[in-house]
């Protein structure tokens, strides 16, 4: 019995020593982890190390040309031929939204782009690298050359310097700038792969009579953007790519219209544009389709029967879309004038000017009320 008791004492003492050792080791481990945590926090608290950006030719070229490149969004209607079950053909109108690029070639708002970027567009929205939005007006277009000129009402804009595309050499570095896949202004670089491609079939019914070839990554949305040399000068208008699949992904074969070949065409388009009928101030445009609010719904919006119009749709790329109007909103007043009939909207707007701001008193479906300020845009010509 005594011997057993001795074993018991030793066992208990051993447990006690083990517990003390484990506690000690745990404290040591925790202390080491705490120190590591403090060390990494100290690293993150250090002042940012200064690292000068390398002033390379690519950096300088991009800084020079990028401000002159704009994003172009379009909304339009495309006529298509369909066939009914009896084999008879008929025309259908398909709405579409497009994205592309353009290059400012003068400080007062002349932009060169591809014809296929703005073709069949009712609305042309131009966005600069400073995130300023402008309504674009088509000056002229040459479908055969796939070139177009768009004008925005602005001055003192950063314009591209035009280079000499005939002086380009195979292997020379170039940069491509545009709005690929609609992600926003993007710069890529590569080399000139060929300087004089001829009669390239780049799309159904579209052939480039002359083109530069580059491996600078170009994707959908880059069309109309800039191809520039290492001086930051515009030497081509990005127009098409060769692709291995229907998705149109980049495989390193892109084509641009040489700026020397484009010059005379652009001059002709701009000169011809001056003889177009003057657009004048234009009709102010909200960008909504609306209908009278049914009397039975008026109490839901705290309105009297007969008051208000309900927004049935909001056109993309318009003043209403910019301001945040939504389908289902009810407009009860414009600039303090109660809207009792749909005609009241027209009567208010006809007295306004493009660029003028109006305040819409609106009620949402959840009953929330908002005063929405809208800067009136120009009514697209197709909607006059």
Secondary structure by P-SEA (a helix, b strand, c coil): caaaaaaaaaaaaaaaaaaaaaaaaaaaaaaaaaaaaaaaaaaaacccccccccccaaaaaaaaccccbbbbbbcbbbbbbbbccccbbbbbbbbbccccccccccccbbbbbbccccccccbbbbbccccbbbbbbbcccccccccbbbbccccccbbbbbcccccccccbbbbbbcccccccbbbbbbcccccccccccccccccccbbbbbccccccccccccccccccccccccccccccccccccccbbbbcccccaaaaaaaaaaaaaaccccccccccccccccccccccccccccccccccccccccccccccccccccccccccccccccccaaaaaaaaaaccccbbbbbbccccccccccccccccccccccc
